[in-house]
Amino acid sequence: MTRRPEESERERREQDLQSQVTRRARRRLAARRARDEGVWFWLGMFGLVGWSIAIPTVIGTAIGLWLDGRFPGQPSWTITLMLIGVALGCLMAWRWMREERVDDG
């Protein structure tokens, strides 16, 4: 039984894709094992966690200010959405740190 050229081309592309994925995964694992978790690493981690909390907080505050301008009264949309932004940011930071710890283990 002979293969059609389309089938062999598809198989070759699948093998190329598989080898690329394998190479990237090996490089990523090697980089994780070899990384130096010194002062700069932890400063960068601190900054990443800070931004992951700050951005949702600022977005929630901005939307809250806009809503308070359009619909004044109770409740205060600014405070409500700011607190929701802080909570979402903390949740995202906690989840990201947990995934980093699981990947290292």
C-alpha positions as a Markdown table, in Angstrom:
| # | Residue | x | y | z |
|---|---|---|---|---|
| 1 | Met | 0.0 | 0.0 | 0.0 |
| 2 | Thr | 1.5 | 3.3 | -1.0 |
| 3 | Arg | 0.9 | 6.5 | 0.8 |
| 4 | Arg | -0.4 | 9.6 | -0.9 |
| 5 | Pro | 1.9 | 12.6 | -0.8 |
| 6 | Glu | -0.7 | 14.6 | 1.3 |
| 7 | Glu | -0.6 | 11.9 | 4.0 |
| 8 | Ser | 3.1 | 11.8 | 4.3 |
| 9 | Glu | 3.3 | 15.6 | 4.3 |
| 10 | Arg | 0.7 | 15.8 | 7.1 |
| 11 | Glu | 2.6 | 13.2 | 9.1 |
| 12 | Arg | 5.9 | 15.1 | 8.6 |
| 13 | Arg | 4.2 | 18.4 | 9.8 |
| 14 | Glu | 2.8 | 16.6 | 12.9 |
| 15 | Gln | 6.2 | 15.2 | 13.7 |
| 16 | Asp | 7.8 | 18.7 | 13.3 |
| 17 | Leu | 5.2 | 20.2 | 15.6 |
| 18 | Gln | 5.7 | 17.4 | 18.2 |
| 19 | Ser | 9.4 | 17.9 | 18.2 |
| 20 | Gln | 9.1 | 21.7 | 18.5 |
| 21 | Val | 6.7 | 21.3 | 21.5 |
| 22 | Thr | 9.1 | 18.7 | 23.1 |
| 23 | Arg | 12.1 | 21.0 | 22.6 |
| 24 | Arg | 10.3 | 24.0 | 24.1 |
| 25 | Ala | 9.1 | 22.0 | 27.1 |
| 26 | Arg | 12.6 | 20.7 | 27.8 |
| 27 | Arg | 14.1 | 24.2 | 27.6 |
| 28 | Arg | 11.4 | 25.5 | 29.9 |
| 29 | Leu | 12.1 | 22.8 | 32.5 |
| 30 | Ala | 15.8 | 23.2 | 32.2 |
| 31 | Ala | 15.5 | 27.0 | 32.7 |
| 32 | Arg | 13.3 | 26.4 | 35.8 |
| 33 | Arg | 15.8 | 24.0 | 37.3 |
| 34 | Ala | 18.8 | 26.3 | 36.6 |
| 35 | Arg | 17.3 | 29.7 | 37.6 |
| 36 | Asp | 19.0 | 31.6 | 40.4 |
| 37 | Glu | 16.4 | 32.8 | 42.9 |
| 38 | Gly | 18.4 | 35.6 | 44.2 |
| 39 | Val | 17.5 | 39.1 | 45.2 |
| 40 | Trp | 16.6 | 40.2 | 41.7 |
| 41 | Phe | 14.2 | 37.3 | 41.2 |
| 42 | Trp | 12.3 | 38.1 | 44.4 |
| 43 | Leu | 12.2 | 41.8 | 43.6 |
| 44 | Gly | 10.7 | 40.9 | 40.2 |
| 45 | Met | 8.3 | 38.5 | 41.9 |
| 46 | Phe | 7.3 | 41.2 | 44.3 |
| 47 | Gly | 6.7 | 43.6 | 41.4 |
| 48 | Leu | 4.6 | 41.1 | 39.5 |
| 49 | Val | 2.4 | 40.4 | 42.5 |
| 50 | Gly | 2.0 | 44.1 | 43.1 |
| 51 | Trp | 1.0 | 44.8 | 39.6 |
| 52 | Ser | -1.4 | 41.9 | 39.5 |
| 53 | Ile | -3.2 | 43.5 | 42.5 |
| 54 | Ala | -2.9 | 47.2 | 41.4 |
| 55 | Ile | -4.3 | 46.9 | 37.9 |
| 56 | Pro | -7.7 | 45.3 | 38.8 |
| 57 | Thr | -7.9 | 47.8 | 41.7 |
| 58 | Val | -7.3 | 50.8 | 39.5 |
| 59 | Ile | -9.7 | 49.5 | 36.8 |
| 60 | Gly | -12.4 | 48.9 | 39.5 |
| 61 | Thr | -11.9 | 52.4 | 40.9 |
| 62 | Ala | -12.1 | 54.0 | 37.5 |
| 63 | Ile | -15.3 | 52.2 | 36.6 |
| 64 | Gly | -16.7 | 53.0 | 40.1 |
| 65 | Leu | -15.9 | 56.7 | 39.6 |
| 66 | Trp | -17.6 | 56.7 | 36.3 |
| 67 | Leu | -20.7 | 54.9 | 37.7 |
| 68 | Asp | -20.9 | 57.3 | 40.7 |
| 69 | Gly | -20.8 | 60.2 | 38.2 |
| 70 | Arg | -23.7 | 58.7 | 36.2 |
| 71 | Phe | -25.7 | 57.3 | 39.0 |
| 72 | Pro | -25.0 | 59.2 | 42.3 |
| 73 | Gly | -26.3 | 57.9 | 45.6 |
| 74 | Gln | -26.1 | 54.7 | 47.5 |
| 75 | Pro | -24.1 | 52.4 | 47.3 |
| 76 | Ser | -20.8 | 54.0 | 46.5 |
| 77 | Trp | -19.8 | 52.3 | 43.3 |
| 78 | Thr | -16.2 | 53.6 | 43.7 |
| 79 | Ile | -15.6 | 51.9 | 47.0 |
| 80 | Thr | -17.5 | 48.7 | 46.0 |
| 81 | Leu | -15.7 | 48.2 | 42.8 |
| 82 | Met | -12.3 | 49.2 | 44.3 |
| 83 | Leu | -12.8 | 46.4 | 46.9 |
| 84 | Ile | -13.8 | 43.9 | 44.3 |
| 85 | Gly | -10.7 | 44.9 | 42.3 |
| 86 | Val | -8.5 | 44.3 | 45.3 |
| 87 | Ala | -10.1 | 41.0 | 46.0 |
| 88 | Leu | -9.8 | 39.8 | 42.4 |
| 89 | Gly | -6.2 | 41.0 | 42.3 |
| 90 | Cys | -5.3 | 39.1 | 45.5 |
| 91 | Leu | -7.0 | 36.0 | 44.1 |
| 92 | Met | -5.1 | 36.3 | 40.9 |
| 93 | Ala | -1.8 | 36.8 | 42.7 |
| 94 | Trp | -2.4 | 33.9 | 45.1 |
| 95 | Arg | -3.3 | 31.6 | 42.2 |
| 96 | Trp | -0.3 | 32.6 | 40.2 |
| 97 | Met | 2.1 | 32.1 | 43.2 |
| 98 | Arg | 0.5 | 28.7 | 43.8 |
| 99 | Glu | 1.0 | 27.6 | 40.2 |
| 100 | Glu | 4.6 | 28.8 | 40.4 |
| 101 | Arg | 5.2 | 26.8 | 43.5 |
| 102 | Val | 3.5 | 23.7 | 41.9 |
| 103 | Asp | 5.7 | 24.0 | 38.8 |
| 104 | Asp | 8.9 | 24.2 | 40.9 |
| 105 | Gly | 8.0 | 21.2 | 43.0 |
